[in-house]
Amino acid sequence: MKRCLPIALLLFLICWPGIYGQEKPNFIFILTDDQSYGLMGCTGNGIVGTPNLDRLAQDGILFTNAHITSAICTPSRMSILLSQFERRHGVNFNSGTSASKEAWTQSYPMVMRNAGYFTGWIGKNHAPVGPGGYDSGLMEKSFDYWYAGHGHLTFYPKERHEIFKNARSDTQIEIIGEGLNDFLDTNGQRLKGALRFLEARPKGRPFMLSLNFNLPHTAGTSSMEQREGDDEIYKSYYRDRQLPLPENYVAKKDISTPKLPGNLLMVENRQSSYAYVDTPEKVREIYTRQLQAMTGIDRLVGDLRQKLKTLELEKNTIIIFTSDHGLFMGEQGLGGKALCYEKTTHVPLILMDPRLPKRARGKRTDALVQSIDIAPTMLTMADIPIPDTFQGKSLSSLIHGGKKELRDFIFTENLWSTHFGNPRCEAVQDKEWKYIRYYKNNNFQVSKKMELAKQLGLDSSKFLYGVHDSDMLVYRDYIESPLQGEPPVHEELYNLREDPGELHNKAGRPEYAEILQKLRAAWALAIREARGTGDPQVLRYTVESRLEAKGAMTPK
């Protein structure tokens, strides 16, 4: 018996690593901005150089059929944080809406922090939280480490956000890289300006770090200036070749038959949101900058993995990489986002878990998954109970090979209809078919509001960005009215296998009536599941409440 004791003790220690080491895995969640699915080598782009992201996919799992819930920054990012559809959380883009403190306690960063994780947030924040929105200070106080700016960062964040003033670098990706190193390496250089709840991560305590880029978003790439101190990546890369135009690209002067009827997407607003790619010259320049940004992000991912290896963290750190939505680049004469087409909803999703056996790595799955699945996946891997408020599903069964599918259909929506003439729409799709329905666009009155504000010499943003209580009532009606029987004014049906570009609408053809009816029924179930029960825990904030949150005097 005495000779067996050391073996038994050794087995016990191996099975319970928490005694001498860290038991739970670390997480690094990387979120890019406006990155469509096909902007990496591993997702089919033969031009861009993304060897580190491609290696990440080879070492992990690439989900080839991942979709966001809403194709616009704020609701999409809030959906990831809360694992809820916008119809449930109620936070819209530039609408004066903000997640309440109660809702925020059920976000994945707060749940993981309360479960013992050391948490950090670096880069961009576009999720308003608390009674003053971005000015409430609640986001900053919710993390052990904060090195981020609210809203757009631009390519040179020092010129927009005080927190980055003391960074050694000037460009966005490299500044985020400095924050990354500061968070990971407790013995490295301390960044001035970063907010720390604790000076350093306690030894052996697992961490959850969120890296958030404002790239390849055009707000970031359009501000690239090829300055003398910029890395060569952002000056000359991809400029030695004639880049191809996007498939199905239509220049503005050549648009004869608009993709959507004029009573859904107003011509003048279609043109204004299309201006950045309305000519072949413009689209090639934007595409060049996107590729440059992706190569810069790729280099950061490579540096990150090397840093993890140097710090002996690579064997227990899970990396997740995705985007908040895609972006139209002139395909079919469309620009921007906020629609339910594949170009805007289909995003890359890579999950790399170094603890998985080699036979489970390097796989691709076309299972239907969504951005709201990321938070429950992380909690499951961390052995943390999933809040009842979550609407997503853990990807664990797909990762470990237990299941091939999580759901039969996915649901996407656009409720951002406060300005720019965006149509409200919803979509449901399986692996073969997609059904999109549109509602009456009441935003023609927005153009009148803008013109009235201009005539009166007023700030048009007060008419556009939801500072009026009436706008909030309209938004709530947008959430509820389809559930109460509001009919669609336009429908689309696409065969995604035969027509991945969604060029040929089959909704009006009698031979597809049965398929159309099937997807209408699927929509009716999906929208109710997306809405959930109870009222959204969403706050209404105005210019005055933001001033009050800052401690300023409310103007009379």
TAHU-V815805 format. One record per backbone hydrogen bond with DSSP energy under -0.5 kcal/mol. NH is the residue of the N-H (numbers start at 1). CO is the residue of the C=O. If there is no record, write none. Layout:
nh=NH co=CO
nh=NH co=CO
This chain:
nh=5 co=1
nh=6 co=2
nh=8 co=4
nh=9 co=5
nh=10 co=6
nh=11 co=7
nh=12 co=8
nh=13 co=9
nh=14 co=10
nh=15 co=11
nh=16 co=12
nh=19 co=16
nh=21 co=17
nh=23 co=21
nh=26 co=316
nh=27 co=207
nh=28 co=318
nh=29 co=209
nh=30 co=28
nh=30 co=320
nh=31 co=29
nh=31 co=211
nh=32 co=322
nh=33 co=215
nh=36 co=34
nh=37 co=346
nh=39 co=36
nh=39 co=37
nh=43 co=40
nh=44 co=41
nh=45 co=40
nh=46 co=44
nh=50 co=48
nh=54 co=50
nh=55 co=51
nh=56 co=52
nh=57 co=53
nh=58 co=54
nh=59 co=55
nh=60 co=56
nh=60 co=57
nh=61 co=351
nh=62 co=363
nh=63 co=61
nh=63 co=349
nh=64 co=62
nh=64 co=365
nh=65 co=365
nh=66 co=63
nh=66 co=347
nh=67 co=369
nh=68 co=345
nh=71 co=413
nh=72 co=70
nh=76 co=72
nh=77 co=73
nh=78 co=74
nh=79 co=75
nh=80 co=76
nh=81 co=77
nh=82 co=78
nh=83 co=79
nh=84 co=79
nh=88 co=85
nh=89 co=85
nh=90 co=86
nh=92 co=90
nh=95 co=92
nh=98 co=539
nh=99 co=128
nh=100 co=537
nh=104 co=100
nh=105 co=101
nh=106 co=103
nh=107 co=104
nh=108 co=81
nh=111 co=107
nh=112 co=108
nh=113 co=109
nh=114 co=110
nh=115 co=111
nh=116 co=113
nh=117 co=112
nh=118 co=206
nh=119 co=117
nh=120 co=208
nh=121 co=145
nh=122 co=210
nh=123 co=147
nh=124 co=122
nh=124 co=212
nh=125 co=149
nh=129 co=133
nh=130 co=99
nh=133 co=130
nh=135 co=132
nh=136 co=133
nh=141 co=137
nh=142 co=138
nh=142 co=139
nh=143 co=140
nh=144 co=119
nh=145 co=119
nh=146 co=195
nh=147 co=121
nh=149 co=123
nh=151 co=125
nh=159 co=156
nh=160 co=157
nh=161 co=157
nh=164 co=161
nh=165 co=162
nh=167 co=164
nh=172 co=155
nh=175 co=171
nh=176 co=172
nh=177 co=173
nh=178 co=174
nh=179 co=175
nh=180 co=176
nh=181 co=177
nh=182 co=178
nh=183 co=179
nh=184 co=180
nh=185 co=181
nh=186 co=184
nh=188 co=185
nh=194 co=191
nh=195 co=146
nh=197 co=144
nh=198 co=144
nh=205 co=202
nh=208 co=118
nh=209 co=27
nh=210 co=120
nh=211 co=29
nh=211 co=209
nh=212 co=122
nh=212 co=210
nh=213 co=31
nh=213 co=211
nh=217 co=33
nh=220 co=217
nh=221 co=217
nh=222 co=218
nh=223 co=220
nh=224 co=221
nh=230 co=227
nh=234 co=231
nh=235 co=232
nh=236 co=232
nh=237 co=232
nh=239 co=236
nh=241 co=238
nh=243 co=241
nh=249 co=246
nh=250 co=330
nh=252 co=278
nh=254 co=251
nh=255 co=252
nh=256 co=254
nh=258 co=256
nh=264 co=261
nh=265 co=261
nh=270 co=266
nh=271 co=267
nh=272 co=268
nh=273 co=269
nh=274 co=271
nh=275 co=271
nh=275 co=272
nh=277 co=274
nh=278 co=275
nh=283 co=279
nh=284 co=280
nh=285 co=281
nh=286 co=282
nh=287 co=283
nh=288 co=284
nh=289 co=285
nh=290 co=286
nh=291 co=287
nh=292 co=288
nh=293 co=289
nh=294 co=290
nh=295 co=291
nh=296 co=292
nh=297 co=293
nh=298 co=294
nh=299 co=295
nh=300 co=296
nh=301 co=297
nh=302 co=298
nh=303 co=299
nh=304 co=300
nh=305 co=301
nh=306 co=302
nh=307 co=303
nh=308 co=304
nh=309 co=305
nh=310 co=306
nh=311 co=307
nh=312 co=309
nh=313 co=308
nh=314 co=308
nh=316 co=313
nh=317 co=314
nh=318 co=26
nh=318 co=316
nh=319 co=352
nh=320 co=28
nh=321 co=350
nh=322 co=30
nh=323 co=348
nh=324 co=32
nh=326 co=344
nh=327 co=343
nh=328 co=336
nh=330 co=334
nh=332 co=248
nh=333 co=330
nh=334 co=331
nh=336 co=328
nh=338 co=71
nh=344 co=341
nh=345 co=341
nh=346 co=342
nh=347 co=66
nh=347 co=345
nh=349 co=63
nh=350 co=321
nh=351 co=61
nh=352 co=319
nh=353 co=351
nh=354 co=352
nh=356 co=353
nh=360 co=357
nh=361 co=358
nh=362 co=60
nh=363 co=60
nh=365 co=62
nh=369 co=65
nh=369 co=367
nh=371 co=67
nh=373 co=370
nh=374 co=371
nh=376 co=372
nh=377 co=373
nh=378 co=374
nh=379 co=375
nh=380 co=376
nh=381 co=377
nh=382 co=378
nh=383 co=380
nh=384 co=379
nh=390 co=387
nh=391 co=83
nh=392 co=83
nh=398 co=395
nh=399 co=395
nh=400 co=396
nh=401 co=398
nh=402 co=397
nh=403 co=397
nh=410 co=429
nh=412 co=427
nh=413 co=69
nh=414 co=425
nh=417 co=415
nh=422 co=419
nh=425 co=414
nh=426 co=437
nh=427 co=412
nh=428 co=435
nh=429 co=410
nh=430 co=433
nh=434 co=494
nh=435 co=428
nh=436 co=492
nh=437 co=426
nh=438 co=490
nh=439 co=424
nh=441 co=263
nh=442 co=440
nh=445 co=442
nh=446 co=443
nh=447 co=443
nh=448 co=444
nh=449 co=445
nh=450 co=446
nh=451 co=447
nh=452 co=448
nh=453 co=449
nh=454 co=450
nh=455 co=451
nh=456 co=452
nh=457 co=453
nh=457 co=454
nh=458 co=453
nh=460 co=458
nh=462 co=459
nh=463 co=460
nh=464 co=460
nh=465 co=461
nh=467 co=462
nh=471 co=468
nh=472 co=468
nh=473 co=469
nh=474 co=470
nh=475 co=471
nh=476 co=472
nh=477 co=473
nh=478 co=474
nh=479 co=475
nh=480 co=476
nh=481 co=477
nh=482 co=478
nh=483 co=480
nh=484 co=480
nh=484 co=481
nh=485 co=482
nh=486 co=481
nh=489 co=438
nh=490 co=438
nh=492 co=436
nh=494 co=434
nh=496 co=432
nh=496 co=494
nh=497 co=432
nh=499 co=495
nh=502 co=499
nh=505 co=503
nh=506 co=493
nh=509 co=506
nh=510 co=508
nh=512 co=509
nh=513 co=510
nh=516 co=512
nh=517 co=513
nh=518 co=514
nh=519 co=515
nh=520 co=516
nh=521 co=517
nh=522 co=518
nh=523 co=519
nh=524 co=520
nh=525 co=521
nh=526 co=522
nh=527 co=523
nh=528 co=524
nh=529 co=525
nh=530 co=526
nh=531 co=527
nh=532 co=528
nh=538 co=536
nh=539 co=98
nh=541 co=96
nh=541 co=539
nh=546 co=542
nh=547 co=543
nh=548 co=544
nh=549 co=545
nh=550 co=546
nh=551 co=548
nh=552 co=547
